Amino acid sequence: MRPPPPDGARGGAASADVPKLLLTFEPGPGTTLSPEMIERALDTIAALEADHIGLAGHDIQKGQPETIAAALPSWLDRHDLR
């Protein structure tokens, strides 16, 4: 396990009461998140949940908007957010 971020770090590292979702994808052309980066995020950001949803490149939101939209309802329901 990696050390926590330093005091005063920005983001959700300490907000365990706020659920967070990280959509992850198999690396494609231009992918910006490596498996190591995803692991570090999961190790250091409180209440972060990763949902792996397939192959992607740099512009996933343009290339697979339906895939992203389909992943959100179940996560929202699991956390009573809608």
ABEGO torsion letter per residue (X at the ends): XBBBBBBGBBEAAABAABBBBBBBBBBBBGBABBAAAAAAAAAABBGBBBBBAEBBBABAAAABAAAAAAAAAAAAAAAGAX
